[in-house]
Amino acid sequence: MKHHRKLKASLPAVLLAAAVLASLPACAKKPAWASKNDRLIAEQKIAVRTRDDIPAKGAVPNLADGIVTAPASLPEVLLAPGVKARMYWGKGNLVAWLTLEPNASLPKEALPAERIMIVMKGEVSQWLGGKNVEMRAVPRDDPDGTHGLTPRNDFLLLEKGAESTVQAGAAGAEIVEVYWPVRADYLAKAGVKDAPAAPESQFPVAPTVTPGTVYDLNDIQFTELQPGANSRLIGGHGAQLSFLRMDPGMTFAAHLHPEEQLMCVLRGAMDELILDASVPMKTGDLLYLPATMVHGGTVGDRGCDVLDVFFPPRPDYMAKKEAREAAFHAVVPAASKVDLFVDGAKSGPGLIFTEGPKWLNGKLYLSSMYFDQKWGFNPAKCATVEVDPDGTYRTISKGIQTNGLMPLPNGNLAACDMFGHRVVEMTVKGRIVRTLASAFEGKPIDGPNDLVVDAKGGIYFTDPQFTPDAKKFQPGRAVYYITPKGKTARIIPPNDFAMPNGVLLSPDGKTLYVNNTYDNESFWNVDTDKDNWIWAYDVNDDGTVKNGRKFACLVLTPEVTERKGRSSGADGMTIDENGGLYVATYMGVQVFNPKGEFLGLINTPTYPVSCCFGGDDRKTLFMVSYDKIYKVQANVRGLPYGPK
């Protein structure tokens, strides 16, 4: 169906207030806040975007215009035996937060409205396509030496008329439903009498997902709405959900839009600007912002996560989403799926904590390190592993806790023997040929972690002192360079980084990249200005570096910002032949273009520890994670290392 309604462009400042009034239907009563709103638009020259496809009539919202509301003030409605809901709605969308007791269910029905449903806690069985389909939520693990589950929140779009029933699992569940248009029977259960018939219209956007298909919210790419504000957007025909993550301290300037907005704070806090007043909002608070109301906000020092529901869906947000996804899918095709390549818990000699993957001579080499839950180590249980293209693997060395690996020009591997306090050269059969570095200024190196080889045969390596020794040999965490003649130099001073970890060179060898795993944490004894950034350095002819600068900002998990930390969990990195970076972090593999601009995330079931390109065409990205190896196909080739 063609859509004949068009969005109007922004208007000159002198017409802004008039435009807002003109957007109201002729029969509408001017709200009490409209005069102040008009004055703010004129005084602050706030841009106005109008549209003529929004129905004049709809449901009567149950939240007051621009008033922060606590969810406990809403009545708890019994939808079915063992199923309770708190609901709020605007003119076009209804949001219902449901708590289901163990094994409780919603009755089977033909949905009277379009529904987007997200599992927030527990598991449910959803009737879909003539059978029950399991949907679940999994919380993020606090990563330790043996565990690192990444979060999962399954969601589903069903169109009006679809047959549906939902039953909770044995532990119960919490789900959120968003309906368009507002469900009259839900309003009746909430005590609303004589609810008007819900209007249905056509809007100039299509659903963002295929109806009747289960997705994981964490697979949806972030869309940058403005610097510091990134959203996972889900849209149907008449509702748009924005799971918005806002960085600590960021600000939304005063603005407005013709779409109404239902807002719920999921985590953190912010001072919401409503007209000209700043109102604090905390976790759980609700807010209804009617169309055209001026608003903004400043985020607190722990960041803020919000669920915004817009009616109708915003075309400007869709344009941003499409642009971001186009840039990401130029690197990782939309059709590419993360596949489990090796399950080291079920096959072969076994894997424990995989690290340092590199592709060499048609095979994947990696370290299988041993840690217990509290990061206790045992080199006797460690191995270096060779993996065939079909996933068959074998141990090539035992008893050395190798970490980062890197091919050398002669076909061998440079390896960080982390708890052996040295960097060694190893054959692909696992034989140690020689020690490349073991001391600096007469004292042992503490714990070489990751490394990269330059075109001259020199080697950069990081030492984050992540070792069990109570007393360290060197004065702090640092980055070193082994010259082609075998001399070791410290090129980044001790404790410039709280925990320097992954290290890479640009394709032309002129730029060195270093990431930072931990920072601003009570459990770590060094705080720095490196925070959650990858830093770039110019490389001098002698291998030393200069001009350190911020290059790429890594996305943090909400658990980290909640405690005011800046730990990205950044570990191993790889690079494509164009200079794009791929960084294993708590959030997944974060992808950046050669300018350091964030493109997107590759989500894995457990948090990735390191990654590399491989395969015959170097277009397979391998990602190692505890006892698992995952892979995904890319559109770009990885930078080749080792023998040419």
N, C-alpha and C positions, 0 to 999 in steps of 0.2 A: 504493500500500500504506500502510495506517495504521501508525503507530509507537506501540506501547502503552507502551514504556519511557519513564520520565519522569526528568528531572534533579531531584536533591534540592536544596533550598535550603541556604544556609549555616547551620551549627549554632552553638549557643551555645558560648562559649569552654570551658566545663567539659567539653564532650563532644567537643572537637576531636580529641584523640589517639585516643580510642576510635573515632571515626568513620573515621579513616584505617585502623586495624587491621581494622575491620569491612568495609572495602571490599575487602580481600584475600580471595581464595577460600579456603575452609576447608582445602583441601589444600596451600596455598602455604606454603613455608618462609619464616619471617620473615627479611628480609635483615639483614646485619650493621649497616647504617646506621640501621635502624628505631628503635632506642632513642633515639639522639641526635635523630633526626627528631621523635619524639614529644615529647621534652623541649623542643625549640625551638618547636614548635607551641604547647605549653602556656605556656611562659615569655613568648613574644612575641605570644601571642593571634593567631596567624596564621589567617586565615579559611580554611575548608575547603569545597570544592565537591566533591560526590561524584556518581557516576552508576552505574546498575546495568545498562548495556547493553554493557559491555566484556567480550569473551570472556576466560575464565579461562586458556585455553591459547593458545599462539602460538609463533613462532620463538624460539630462544635468541639474544639480542643478542650481536653480536661485539665490542661495546665494553663495557668495565667500567663499572658503575654510578658515575656522578659523577666519572669520571677523564678529564682532558683528554688527547686522543690526537693525535699528529701523523699526517697522512695517509700519509706515507712509510712508516710502520710497518705499514700494511695491504698485503697482497700484491697485486701487479698481476696481474689475471686476463685471460687471452686469451679473449675471447668469440667472435671470428671472425678470419679472417686480416686483419691490419691494424687490429683493433679491440681496444683494451685498456681495462680498467676497474679502478677501485678502488671497493670497495663497503663499505657499513656498513648495519646494520639493527637494528631493534628487534623487538618481538613482532609488530607489525602491518605496518610499512612497511619497504621496502628502498630505499636511495638508491645509485645507481650513477653515478659520474662517468666518462664515456667519452671516450677520445681516439681519433679516427678518422684514419688516414693518408689522403692524397689518394686519392679514388675508392674507398676501402674501404667495405664495406657489411655490415650485419647481414642474415642470411638472412630470406627471407619466412616469416612464421609467423602463426598465429592466436594472439593474445596470451593467455597463460595467466592474466593478472591485469590489473587496471586499471592504466593507465600515464599519468603526466603527464610530458611530455618538453619541455625547454627548450633552445634553442640558445644556447650561451654564447659560442662563437667560430666564425667561418667560416660555411659554407653546407652544407645537406643537402637531399637529395631524399627526401621522405616519401611512401610509397604511401598514398593516401587516396582512398576512393570510386572505385576503379578506375583511378586515374591518379596520376602523380607530381606532387607539389606542392612547390614550392621554399620552404624555410624558412631564415632566416638571422639572423645577429647582426651588428650594426653598432656599432662603438665611437663614443663621443662625440668630436667634434672639439674641439680647443682653439680656441675662437672667435677668428677674426682678421678682417681686412677683407674677405676673399673667401670664407671657409669657415665653416660652423657646423652640421655634421650633428648631430642629436640621436641618442641611442642607440636601438637596436632589438634586441629579443630575442624571436623568435617562439617560441610554445609551443602545445602541443596536448594535449588530453585524449582518450584512446582507452579505450573500455570493454573489459572482458574478452571475448575472442572476436573482436575486430576484426582484420582482416587488415592486416599491417604489414611494411614493410621500410624501412630507412634507409640511404642512401648519401651519403657525404661528397662535397663538391665537389672541384675540382682543387687547392685549397689545404689540404684536410683540414678537420677540424672538432672542436669539443669540445661535448658535450651532457651534460645531467644528466637521468637518468630516475628517477622515483619510482614504485614499484609498491605496490599493495595488492590482495591480501595479498602477503607476501614470496614471490618466485619460487623454487620448489624447485630448478629447474634452474640458476639463478644460484648458489644456495647450494652445489650440487654442484660447480660449476666453481670455487668458492672453497674447496673441500675439506671441506665439511660433509657428514658421513655420516648417513644415516637421519634426515633432516630431517622433523619432524612435518608432517602435513597442515595446510595453512593454513586457519584458520577464517574463514568469511565471515559477517558480521552486517549487520543494518540499523541505520543510525544516523539521528538526527533532524535531518539537514541534507541538502540537495540540492547537487549540483555547482554551482559558481559560474559555470561556462561550459558552452556546448553541446558535447557530445562530437563529435569529427570536424571541428571548426572551428579554423582557425589564428588565433591572437591575438598581439598584441604586448604583452609584459609591461609596457611603458612606457605603455600605454593604460589599465592597471588603476589605479583611483583608490587613493590612500593612505587607509588606515584608521588613525585615531589609537587606539593601544592605551593610551597614557597620554601626558601632555605630554612632548614630546621624543622619542617613539618612534612612528614611523609605518610601516605595513606595507602592502605589496601582497599581498593574500591570494588564493590560488588553491586551490580545493577540489574534490575528486572525491567519490565515495561513501565512501571509506575513508581518504583521505589529505588533509591540509591543509598547504599550503606557505605559509610566511610569509616574504616577502622584506622583512626588517625593517631600517629605517634609524634609527639612534639618534644623537641630537645629541651633540656633544662635552660631556663632563662630566655627562650625565644619569644618573640612578640608578633601577634597578628595585629596590624594596624586597623583602625576603624574602617569598616567596609559594610556593604550590604549586598543582597542578592534577591532576585524575585522569587526564589524558591523558599518555602518554609523549611525549618530545621528543627529536628528533635534531637537533643543532645543528652548523652549520659556519660559521666566520667567513670572510666573503667579502672584507672589507677593514677595515683599522683594527685596533684593539685594545681590550680591556676587561679588567677584573678581575672574573671571575665568582665570585659567592658560591655555594658549594656546601656545604650544611648550614651550618656556622659557620666555614668556611675560605674565604679569598679566594685565587683561583687565576688567574694571568694567562693570557689567551688572545690569540693573535695570528692574523694572516691564515693561513687554511688549517686551523687547529686544529678538531678534532671533539670532540663531547661527547654522551654519552647520559645523559639525565635520566629515570630511570624514573618511573612514575606516583607522585604524592604526595611526591616528594623536595623538600625545602625548598631554594630557590635564589633568586638575585637577581643584581645586578651593578652596577658603576659603569663608565661608558664613559670611554675615554681622551680626550686633547685633540685628536685627529684624527677623533673620531667612530668609529662602528663599524657595518658592514653585515653582516647575518647571514642565512643561510637556516635557518629552523627548519621541521622537518617534524613534525607532530603526528598521533598516532593515539590515538583516533579524531579526526575533525574537531571543533574546539571550537565549541559553540553560542554561547558568550559572545563569541567573536571574530566569528562570523557576525552576531550582533545589532549589534555595533559597525559592521561593514561595511555592513549594510543601512541603518543610521541615517545614516552619512556619505554614502552614495550617494544616499539619498533627498533629502538637503539639496542636493547638487550637481545632481541631475537636476531639481529644482524650478527651477533656473536654466538648465541645458543639458540638454535631453531625452536620455534614454538612447538613443533612436534616431538622434540627430544624429551625423553623421560629418563630419570635417574634409575639405573638398573643395579641390582646387587650382582657384582661380578664374582666375588669370593666371600663365602661365609666361613671365616676361620674358626668358628665355634663348632662347625659340623663337618668340615672336610679337611683332608690332608693332615699334616703333622700338627696343625693348630696355630692360630695367631693370637696375640694377646693385646698389645697396644701398638698399632702399626704407625710407622713414621717414615719420613724421608724418601718417598717413592721417586724413582727415576727410571726412564725408559732407555735401554741400551741394547743394541744388537738384536732387536725384535723381542725383547723380554723386559719385564718389569722387575726392578730390584727395590727392596724396601727393608726397613728394620722392624723387627717384632720385639718390642721392649717389654720388660716385666715391671709392673707396678701393682701394689695392692691398693685398696680403696683410699688409704691415707698417703699415697705416693711413696710408700716403702718400696725399695728396689731389691733385685737379686740378679746380678749379671749372669749367674749360672743358668737362669731360665730364659735368657735372651737369645735372639738369633738374628741373622741376616738371611733374607729369603729371596729366592728367584721364582718368578711367576711366568708361566707360559701364556700365550694369547688365549688359550682355551680355559684358563683359570686353574690349571694344575700347578701346584707349587711345591717347593722343596726347600729345605734348610741348607745353606752353603757354609755357614759358620755358626758356632755356638760359644757361649761363655763370654761374649763381649757385648756390652749394652750400646751398640751403635745407634745413632740417631740420624742426623742428616747425612744423605749420600749425594754424590755428584760425580758424573763421568769425567774422567781425565782424557787428555788428547791421546794417550797411549792405549786406551781401551780398558784401563782399570778403573776402579772407583776410589774417590777420596771419601773417607768416612769419619764422622765425629764419634770417637769412642768417649762418650760423655763422662761416665764415671771412672774411666781410665785416664782422664785428664790429658787427652791427646787427640790429634788428628792423624789418621793413618792412611796409607795407600793399600788397597785390597784388590786382589784379582777377582774375577767373576766366579771363581771357584771357592772364594772365601779365604784364600791364603793372604796373610799380612806380609806385604813386601817391605815396607819401611815405615818409620814414624816421620811425619811431615812437620809436626810441631808438638811440643810438650811443655814448653816453658817460655816465660817472658821475663827479662831482666833477672834471670837466675832463679826464678820461683815458678813452681808448676802452674799451668793453666787450670782453672777450676773445673769448668764443664762445657767443652765445645758442644754447640747445639745444632746449628745449621750453617751451611756454607755454599759458596758459589765460586766457580773457576773463571778467570778472565782469559782473554785471547792470548796473553803472554805466558799462561801457565801459573800465574799467581792465584792465591786462594784467599777469599774473604771468609771469615767465620765469626759467629756471635758466641759470646760466653755470658749467659744470664746468671751464672753461678747457681743453677738449679741442681744442686748436689746435696747429699746428706751430711757432708762435713760441717761440723759446728763452727770450725774456724776456717775461713777462706784464705787462699794463698795470695790472691790478687786484691787490690784495694777496692774493687767494685765491679759492677757489671759493665762489660765493654765489648767493642768490636775490634777485631784484629785482621791483619793482612800478612800472609806468608808470601814473600817475594819469590820470583822465579828461581832465585839463587838459594832459597831456603831460609832466609832471615825473617823472623817474626817481628812485626811492628804493631803497636796499638794505634789505631787510626781514629777511634771515637773514644773520648775520655771515660774513665770509670763513672758510672751512675748518671751519665747524660740521659740514658734510658732507664726506666724502672726495671724493665725486663726485655732487653733486645732479643729478638727471636728469629723470625724469618728474614732472609737476606737475598737480594737479587741484583742482577745487572740489567740495564736496558739493552736492547738488541745491538746498539752501536758501542756498548761498553763504556759510554761516557757518564752514565748516571748510576749510582748505587742506591738501592732502596732498602730500608730497614724498618721493620714493624716493632710494635710494643705490645706485649701480652697483657701485663698487669700495670695499673697505675691508680693512684689515689685510693688505696685500699688499706684497711686496718690490719689485714693479715700479711702485708708486704712492707718491708722496712725502708723502701725508697719511693719517694714521690717526685715526679718531674713535670716539665712542661710538654712532654711528648704526648701524653694523654692517649686518646684513641686514634692517633694519626700514623699513617705511613710517612716516613720522612725520606726526602731525596737529597743526595749529595753529588756535587760535581767531582769526577775522578781526575786526579792529576796524573801526569805521565809516570810518576814513581809509585802509583797505586794508592797514595794518600788521598784524602778527600777534603773538600771545602764547600762553603756555601750551603750549609744544612738548612732545609726549609720544609714546611708542611707540603705534602703532596696529595694525599687522599685521606678523607675522614671515614673511619670505619663505623658502621652502624652498631650500636650497643643494644644489648638485651634489656628489657624493662627491669629485670632483677638487679642488674648492675646500676642503672640510673637511680633506682629506688634507694640504694644504699649510698648514693652520691659517688660511686666509683667511676672509673674510666677504663675498666678492663674490657678489652675487645675479645680476649682469648685468641688473638692473632697468633698463628703458628706458621706452618709452611706456606710458601707462595710459589706460584709459577707465572710464566709470562708467555704471551703469544708473539709471533714474529712481527706483529705490528706495534708491539709495545703495550698491549692491554694486560692488566694485572689481575690475578686470581688469588684470593687470599682466604685460607681456611680460618674460620672464626667461630665463636659461639653461635652466631646468627646463621651460619651456613657459609658456603663459599661466596665471598663478596667479589663482584666483578667491576672493574674500573677500566675506562678507556685510557689511551696514552696521555691524556691531559690530567688524569687523576679524578675524573668525573665519575660518580657512581652510576652504574648501569642497572644492576640488579643482583639478585641472590639465587644461588642454586641450593635448594633445600634438601637435606639428607636426613634419614630417620634418627641418626645419632650424630653428634656434632663432629664435623670433619677436623682432622688434625693436620693434614697436609694434602698436597695435590700435585699432579704433573700431567703433561701431555704425552701421549704415546700412540701406539698403533702404527700401521704401515704408512699412513698419510699424516701422522701426528695430529689428527683431529679428534682423538678420543681423550677426554679429560678423566683421569683416574683420581679418585678421592679416597684417602684412607681414613678409617674411623674405628678406633678400638680394634675389635677382632673382625671387622668388615672392610671390604674394598668395594666401592661403588664406581660406576662409570656413567658418562653422559657424552653424547656426540655433539661436536661443535661445528661451526661454520668456518673457523679459523684454524690455522696450524700453530702448534706450539713452537717456541724457539728451540732449535736443535742444540744439544750439548754433546760433548765428547767427540769421538772421531768423526771427521767429516767424510 
